[in-house]
Amino acid sequence: MPIEEYIKDSLKDSLKDSFKKRRGGFEIVVDILSAAMEGAKKTEIVYKANLNFKRAGNYLAYLEEKRLIENTGSVYRTTEKGQDFLLDYQKLKDRLK
């Protein structure tokens, strides 16, 4: 499945059945980036994004690698690139409504 179809399908699903179905990785990334906008410790991100510590650690490492989030000591903060990602996500979500 091409990435464009995957994104389109996952956005549709998240809008229609966001509380009925499991979240996909895309939604989890959005939740993490949103939780870290003003800076947050890992524990805060775990609770706000509704994840366990192991899963949050995996996502945080991935997001750091992609430079969507940065870790300064014990605080994670969404980068400018991460904020752009959230804006693009919101635009796509709005178009599918």
Protein Blocks (a to p, Z undefined) as FASTA:
>chain_A
ZZklmmmmmmmmmmmmmmmpccdfklmmmmmmmmmmnopafklmmmmnopafklmmmmmm
mmmmnopaccehjaccddfklmmmmmmmmmmmmmmZZ
